């Protein structure tokens, strides 16, 4: 008989999301959807506000990656004040922003891998949900030090943000045309020579060790990591002018599943000529696609995996070595294995740690020339590579300096179709022909979503408190089976 499975809410998403899975009379999955059922409306309620407020206002979208929205909006506002599109700032202004951004990348990637991903990998997808969290990892005699490292890496990144943005969360460091403070010598020395482990050298060593940890885990669990969820897709990101990985500024590049360039380093100011968004009735989240391929074939992935698939090299030595090993695994072709996103994420964390040290040693950070102004414009577009992927900020203002139009395409929106593909693939593997729902089945679907570290999850990073209910219905909407995981992490009938 036909059945419908509902996972609601999906845990660790910001706001409300759910998954619905339909099965036919033979118990085969015929449809799977990842629904975002909450409407935020930031694009509407920033209208009428002065444009210079945008970098502070829009970062309230998120408490985990506010720096990404802060800098994406600031880059758009730079254009409005005539400071150029990302590369027109003073050396001090650009490098302070980059330092802020790399601190954000480091802390966010550490949070996701050590706090949210490692419990599934190290303790097992089918482990007791009461202990399948970062506290469980910390209490494990085999992984106690690893958990501490994750906490300290995040702390270091947050302190970099505080030194550059004024606050660890929702700072004000980026202003139209530049930055409002330089880095003092005392702050610089604290990060370069600080008491172990809170210094740049230790962060680099720990980030490199995390890459090695995943590589070792991959070798021992290759079937799971490689086969968990994989499908061909396009990949999109910013790249530097020389094709390097660049998380702050660059050109838009997209490659297909075979590595062919389908968007060849175009100016992101023209993004509307290359990217469109589709609306579907069952979710508030849009579906972006490349217009030259259409909505059916033009969807793409963004984020760490996509960035390593699109860039030519990484401009720091230890991350470049890790990148070469990553690329060698697929013979230089794009990597379409979803769980390899964690591998890519850790390589980026290493790149961020190395970049932080390089910037800290640059005397431009102590410069006093911090702001650029030029001819006032009525429109600004800013793109940045947020931890979770390419982030678009686009504003149009009137003669009274008020925002008239705002268009935001956040990283998770760009990954919408890819997450739906991953959910469907895991659902077919785990639930096809099954009559009884188990907690590991529920977590398996979440793991597929979690690989993308959706930005929607930022408000609900609760340790051991992951409410989830999944209900199996027949074609008459009668309950066949129901399992719930309540806020204490205990599974109940």
C-alpha distance (Angstrom), angle and dihedral (degrees) to the residues before:
residue distance angle dihedral
X1 . . .
X2 3.79 . .
X3 3.80 114.3 .
X4 3.76 139.9 -173.8
X5 3.80 126.1 -148.5
X6 3.80 120.0 -160.9
X7 3.80 124.9 -168.6
X8 3.78 106.6 -167.2
X9 2.91 125.2 -163.9
X10 3.77 105.2 17.2
X11 3.77 103.8 -143.8
X12 3.79 125.8 -117.0
X13 3.78 97.5 21.6
X14 3.78 123.2 125.8
X15 3.78 105.6 -110.8
X16 3.76 119.8 -13.0
X17 3.77 130.0 -28.7
X18 3.76 135.5 158.4
X19 3.78 141.5 -176.3
X20 3.79 124.9 -135.6
X21 3.78 121.7 -166.0
X22 3.79 123.5 -174.1
X23 3.81 123.4 -158.1
X24 3.79 127.3 -166.2
X25 3.80 128.0 -132.1
X26 3.81 90.9 -78.4
X27 3.80 92.0 51.4
X28 3.81 96.2 -106.8
X29 3.79 120.0 142.1
X30 3.79 109.6 -108.4
X31 3.81 100.6 168.7
X32 3.81 137.2 15.0
X33 3.78 126.8 -178.9
X34 3.77 135.6 -179.2
X35 3.81 105.5 -149.7
X36 3.80 126.9 -162.6
X37 3.77 103.0 -159.9
X38 3.82 102.1 178.6
X39 3.79 124.0 86.0
X40 3.82 115.6 -146.9
X41 3.81 104.5 179.9
X42 3.81 101.3 -162.6
X43 3.79 90.9 144.2
X44 3.79 89.2 61.1
X45 3.76 105.2 40.9
X46 3.82 95.9 49.4
X47 3.79 86.9 63.5
X48 3.79 111.3 108.5
X49 3.81 93.4 25.2
X50 3.83 120.7 116.5
X51 3.79 110.0 -93.3
X52 3.81 93.1 -123.4
X53 3.81 89.3 64.7
X54 3.81 92.4 61.1
X55 3.84 98.2 88.2
X56 3.80 90.4 54.6
X57 3.81 98.1 37.8
X58 3.79 101.0 49.0
X59 3.79 96.1 48.9
X60 3.81 86.4 71.7
X61 3.79 84.4 79.0
X62 3.79 87.3 84.1
X63 3.79 142.4 19.5
X64 3.79 95.8 -161.8
X65 3.82 101.8 46.6
X66 3.82 103.9 22.2
X67 3.81 90.6 133.5
X68 3.80 89.8 65.7
X69 3.81 92.8 56.2
X70 3.81 90.6 40.0
X71 3.80 91.9 55.9
X72 3.81 96.2 37.0
X73 3.80 89.9 55.3
X74 3.81 91.8 42.1
X75 3.81 91.1 54.7
X76 3.81 89.6 52.0
X77 3.80 91.8 47.6
X78 3.83 89.8 48.5
X79 3.78 87.2 66.8
X80 3.79 92.1 50.4
X81 3.81 91.5 56.0
X82 3.81 90.6 45.3
X83 3.80 97.9 -107.7
X84 3.81 95.3 127.5
X85 3.78 135.6 -111.4
X86 3.79 104.7 -59.4
X87 3.79 99.9 -54.3
X88 3.79 102.1 62.9
X89 3.80 99.8 79.7
X90 3.78 126.6 105.8
X91 3.83 114.7 -91.5
X92 3.80 89.3 -106.8
X93 3.80 92.7 49.6
X94 3.79 95.5 48.8
X95 3.80 96.2 42.3
X96 3.79 94.2 47.5
X97 3.81 88.8 51.9
X98 3.77 91.1 48.0
X99 3.80 90.6 50.7
X100 3.80 89.6 50.8
X101 3.80 90.2 49.1
X102 3.81 95.5 48.8
X103 3.80 89.3 49.5
X104 3.80 86.7 54.7
X105 3.81 92.9 48.4
X106 3.81 91.8 49.9
X107 3.79 96.6 47.9
X108 3.79 94.7 43.0
X109 3.80 95.4 47.3
X110 3.81 90.6 46.8
X111 3.79 90.7 49.9
X112 3.77 93.3 50.1
X113 3.79 98.8 44.8
X114 3.79 101.8 38.4
X115 3.81 99.7 32.7
X116 3.80 104.1 32.0
X117 3.80 109.0 20.2
X118 3.79 106.2 32.0
X119 3.83 94.7 66.0
X120 3.81 90.3 61.3
X121 3.80 93.1 45.5
X122 3.79 101.2 38.6
X123 3.80 100.2 34.3
X124 3.80 97.9 29.4
X125 3.79 136.4 -105.1
X126 3.80 88.4 -102.4
X127 3.83 95.4 46.3
X128 3.80 120.7 125.2
X129 3.82 104.5 -74.7
X130 3.81 89.5 -140.1
X131 3.81 89.2 69.5
X132 3.82 100.8 24.8
X133 3.80 95.1 104.1
X134 3.77 139.2 81.9
X135 3.82 91.1 -80.8
X136 3.79 88.3 57.0
X137 3.80 89.3 50.8
X138 3.81 90.7 49.3
X139 3.81 91.8 50.0
X140 3.78 92.6 50.1
X141 3.84 109.9 98.9
X142 3.82 89.4 -141.9
X143 3.81 96.3 54.3
X144 3.81 107.3 27.6
X145 3.81 93.9 109.4
X146 3.80 90.9 47.2
X147 3.79 92.2 56.2
X148 3.80 90.7 50.1
X149 3.79 90.4 50.6
X150 3.79 90.7 52.4
X151 3.80 91.5 52.3
X152 3.81 93.1 47.4
X153 3.81 93.9 46.7
X154 3.76 89.6 54.0
X155 3.81 90.7 46.7
X156 3.81 91.3 52.8
X157 3.79 91.8 50.4
X158 3.79 91.9 48.8
X159 3.79 91.6 50.7
X160 3.81 89.7 52.5
X161 3.81 87.4 53.5
X162 3.81 91.4 48.9
X163 3.82 91.6 51.2
X164 3.81 92.6 50.5
X165 3.82 103.5 31.8
X166 3.81 101.4 31.6
X167 3.82 94.7 -117.6
X168 3.79 135.8 44.1
X169 3.80 91.0 -125.7
X170 3.80 126.8 32.1
X171 3.79 96.5 0.5
X172 3.79 128.5 177.8
X173 3.81 103.2 -141.8
X174 3.81 98.6 118.4
X175 3.80 113.9 69.5
X176 3.83 131.3 171.5
X177 3.79 106.3 -63.0
X178 3.77 98.3 5.2
X179 3.78 146.1 -27.1
X180 3.80 134.0 -43.2
X181 3.81 99.5 -137.6
X182 3.78 142.6 28.5
X183 3.79 126.6 -138.0
X184 3.78 113.8 -96.7
X185 3.80 121.7 -134.3
X186 3.80 88.7 -116.3
X187 3.80 91.0 55.3
X188 3.79 91.2 45.5
X189 3.80 93.3 51.3
X190 3.79 92.0 47.0
X191 3.79 90.5 59.1
X192 3.81 96.2 39.2
X193 3.79 99.6 40.4
X194 3.77 103.5 16.3
X195 3.76 125.3 140.8
X196 3.79 111.2 -73.3
X197 3.00 127.5 -64.0
X198 3.81 96.5 19.2
X199 3.78 97.9 72.4
X200 3.78 134.2 95.8
X201 3.81 96.8 -108.0
X202 3.80 92.9 55.6
X203 3.80 91.1 47.2
X204 3.81 90.1 54.3
X205 3.81 91.9 48.9
X206 3.80 92.7 47.6
X207 3.80 93.1 46.5
X208 3.80 90.2 51.1
X209 3.81 89.8 48.4
X210 3.81 89.8 52.2
X211 3.81 89.8 54.9
X212 3.81 88.9 51.0
X213 3.81 90.2 48.3
X214 3.78 91.9 55.7
X215 3.78 92.2 43.8
X216 3.80 90.1 53.4
X217 3.80 91.8 46.4
X218 3.78 89.6 49.6
X219 3.79 92.0 53.9
X220 3.80 90.9 52.4
X221 3.83 95.6 42.5
X222 3.79 102.1 30.4
X223 3.78 95.7 140.4
X224 3.79 91.9 54.4
X225 3.82 97.4 42.2
X226 3.80 95.8 43.0
X227 3.77 98.4 38.1
X228 3.78 103.7 36.2
X229 3.79 94.1 94.2
X230 3.77 126.4 -16.5
X231 3.77 132.8 154.1
X232 3.80 136.2 151.8
X233 3.79 115.7 -94.4
X234 3.76 144.6 151.1
X235 3.81 118.2 -97.5
X236 3.82 127.3 -148.3
X237 3.80 135.3 -171.6
X238 3.76 145.9 131.2
X239 3.80 116.2 -86.2
X240 3.78 130.0 -170.9
X241 3.78 121.7 -103.2
X242 3.80 89.6 -95.9
X243 3.81 93.4 45.8
X244 3.80 93.9 -99.1
X245 3.77 124.8 143.5
X246 3.81 103.8 -90.9
X247 3.77 118.9 173.3
X248 3.82 96.7 -176.4
X249 3.80 107.6 45.1
X250 3.79 142.7 -3.7
X251 3.79 147.6 98.5
X252 3.80 126.6 -49.2
X253 3.78 114.6 -103.5
X254 3.80 129.5 177.1
X255 3.79 129.3 -176.7
X256 3.78 130.6 -172.3
X257 3.81 126.4 -125.8
X258 3.80 90.6 -81.3
X259 3.79 95.7 48.1
X260 3.80 98.7 -102.4
X261 3.80 112.3 145.9
X262 3.79 109.8 -115.5
X263 3.82 94.8 168.3
X264 3.76 108.7 34.9
X265 3.81 111.2 -155.7
X266 3.79 97.1 -61.1
X267 3.78 125.4 178.6
X268 3.80 107.2 -94.6
X269 3.78 89.7 -141.4
X270 3.82 83.9 78.4
X271 3.80 94.8 51.3
X272 3.82 92.4 125.1
X273 3.79 88.6 63.0
X274 3.78 90.6 57.8
X275 3.80 107.8 29.8
X276 3.79 131.3 52.1
X277 3.79 133.0 172.2
X278 3.78 129.5 -130.0
X279 3.80 123.9 -151.8
X280 3.81 122.0 -144.6
X281 3.78 125.3 -167.3
X282 3.82 97.5 -127.8
X283 3.80 100.2 59.2
X284 3.79 140.0 37.1
X285 3.81 90.8 -139.4
X286 3.80 116.1 91.9
X287 3.81 126.9 -133.6
X288 3.83 113.5 -127.2
X289 3.80 121.1 -157.6
X290 3.78 140.8 172.0
X291 3.78 107.8 -96.3
X292 3.81 94.5 -144.8
X293 3.84 89.2 62.4
X294 3.80 100.3 35.0
X295 3.79 129.8 -128.8
X296 3.80 96.9 -67.2
X297 3.81 98.3 52.4
X298 3.81 101.3 17.1
X299 3.81 101.6 73.2
X300 3.78 116.0 114.2
X301 3.77 146.8 -177.2
X302 3.79 127.1 -113.2
X303 3.80 132.5 -172.0
X304 3.80 135.5 63.4
X305 3.81 95.8 -29.3
X306 3.79 92.8 47.3
X307 3.79 92.6 46.4
X308 3.81 92.9 54.3
X309 3.80 88.7 47.0
X310 3.80 94.0 52.8
X311 3.81 104.4 37.8
X312 3.81 124.1 81.0
X313 3.80 98.2 -144.8
X314 3.81 144.9 -16.9
X315 3.82 115.2 -111.3
X316 3.84 97.6 -139.3
X317 3.81 121.0 77.7
X318 3.80 104.7 -128.1
X319 3.79 94.9 40.9
X320 3.82 89.4 47.1
X321 3.80 90.1 55.6
X322 3.80 90.2 50.8
X323 3.81 89.4 46.4
X324 3.80 91.5 54.3
X325 3.82 90.3 53.7
X326 3.80 89.9 47.7
X327 3.80 92.8 51.5
X328 3.81 93.0 44.3
X329 3.80 90.7 60.2
X330 3.82 90.9 68.5
X331 3.78 95.5 32.6
X332 3.78 92.0 -107.3
X333 3.80 93.5 -55.7
X334 3.82 121.5 122.6
X335 3.80 113.6 -78.8
X336 3.82 109.9 -124.7
X337 3.82 97.4 177.4
X338 3.80 109.4 116.2
X339 3.80 97.7 -150.6
X340 3.80 88.8 55.9
X341 3.79 85.2 72.2
X342 3.81 85.8 82.7
X343 3.80 90.0 54.9
X344 3.80 90.6 50.0
X345 3.81 90.8 45.8
X346 3.79 92.1 56.6
X347 3.81 92.0 47.7
X348 3.81 87.5 54.1
X349 3.80 90.1 49.7
X350 3.80 87.9 55.3
X351 3.81 90.2 48.6
X352 3.82 90.0 50.3
X353 3.82 92.2 50.2
X354 3.80 92.1 49.5
X355 3.81 91.4 45.9
X356 3.80 91.2 50.5
X357 3.79 90.7 56.3
X358 3.81 92.5 47.2
X359 3.78 91.5 51.0
X360 3.79 93.8 45.8
X361 3.80 88.8 57.4
X362 3.82 91.6 52.5
X363 3.85 113.1 100.0
X364 3.82 90.3 -150.5
X365 3.81 87.6 81.3
X366 3.81 88.0 72.1
X367 3.80 92.5 51.5
X368 3.79 121.9 123.6
X369 3.82 98.1 -151.2
X370 3.78 96.8 92.6
X371 3.83 109.9 146.9
X372 3.83 135.8 57.3
X373 3.80 126.5 -167.2
X374 3.76 130.8 -178.3
X375 3.78 139.7 152.3
X376 3.78 113.2 -18.5
X377 3.83 114.6 -111.9
X378 3.79 131.3 -165.9
X379 3.79 97.5 -137.7
X380 3.78 138.1 43.2
X381 3.80 135.0 -177.0
X382 3.79 122.9 -167.6
X383 3.80 127.5 -176.9
X384 3.77 128.0 -176.2
X385 3.78 136.6 166.8
X386 3.80 104.1 -111.8
X387 3.82 117.5 -164.9
X388 3.80 88.9 -94.8
X389 3.79 97.5 42.8
X390 3.78 147.3 -77.2
X391 3.81 113.3 -9.2
X392 3.82 123.2 -161.8
X393 3.82 125.2 -157.1
X394 3.81 118.9 179.1
X395 3.82 125.7 173.1
X396 3.79 135.3 177.3
X397 3.82 119.8 -166.0
X398 3.80 136.2 -166.8
X399 3.80 131.6 -132.3
X400 3.82 89.9 -85.2
X401 3.83 91.7 59.6
X402 3.79 91.7 -109.4
X403 3.79 122.5 139.7
X404 3.79 108.6 -111.0
X405 3.79 99.3 173.8
X406 3.79 133.6 19.9
X407 3.78 126.9 -176.5
X408 3.80 119.8 -176.7
X409 3.79 124.0 -179.5
X410 3.79 105.5 -175.5
X411 3.78 125.5 -159.0
X412 3.79 95.4 -105.0
X413 3.80 91.1 52.0
X414 3.79 89.0 55.9
X415 3.81 88.6 53.0
X416 3.82 94.9 47.4
X417 3.79 98.9 108.3
X418 3.80 92.2 40.0
X419 3.81 91.0 54.7
X420 3.78 89.9 49.2
X421 3.80 89.8 50.5
X422 3.81 91.1 50.3
X423 3.80 93.1 48.0
X424 3.80 91.2 50.5
X425 3.77 93.4 49.0
X426 3.81 94.1 50.0
X427 3.80 92.2 42.9
X428 3.79 91.1 54.4
X429 3.78 91.6 49.7
X430 3.80 97.1 44.5
X431 3.81 104.1 33.3
X432 3.79 107.8 29.7
X433 3.81 106.9 121.4
X434 3.81 94.0 -2.2
X435 3.79 120.3 136.5
X436 3.78 98.1 -177.9
X437 3.78 125.7 57.6
X438 3.79 118.8 -139.1
X439 3.78 130.7 -167.7
X440 3.82 92.6 -116.5
X441 3.81 88.7 57.1
X442 3.78 89.6 55.6
X443 3.77 92.3 47.5
X444 3.81 91.6 47.2
X445 3.80 89.8 61.1
X446 3.79 90.4 47.7
X447 3.80 91.3 49.9
X448 3.80 88.7 57.9
X449 3.81 90.5 54.5
X450 3.79 93.3 39.9
X451 3.81 92.0 58.5
X452 3.81 86.5 73.3
X453 3.82 92.1 49.4
X454 3.82 89.9 -138.8
X455 3.78 112.6 -142.0
X456 3.81 87.8 -134.9
X457 3.79 86.8 73.7
X458 3.80 94.9 65.9
X459 3.82 95.8 97.7
X460 3.79 97.8 50.9
X461 3.79 109.0 49.5
X462 3.80 92.2 139.6
X463 3.78 118.1 164.8
X464 3.78 111.2 -130.1
X465 3.80 91.4 -16.2
X466 3.77 103.9 101.5
X467 3.83 111.6 143.6
X468 3.78 112.4 -158.9
X469 3.78 133.3 161.7
X470 3.78 125.2 -173.1
X471 3.79 122.6 -174.7
X472 3.81 129.0 -168.3
X473 3.82 113.1 -150.8
X474 3.77 132.4 -176.0
X475 3.79 124.3 -133.8
X476 3.82 89.8 -83.8
X477 3.81 89.7 56.7
X478 3.82 89.4 -110.7
X479 3.81 115.8 148.1
X480 3.80 112.1 -106.6
X481 3.79 97.0 171.9
X482 3.80 137.1 -9.0
X483 3.77 132.2 -171.2
X484 3.80 127.6 177.9
X485 3.74 133.7 -169.1
X486 3.79 108.2 -153.8
X487 3.78 130.0 -154.7
X488 3.80 93.3 -86.2
X489 3.81 89.1 61.7
X490 3.81 92.9 -114.3
X491 3.78 119.1 133.2
X492 3.80 114.1 -128.0
X493 3.80 135.5 -178.8
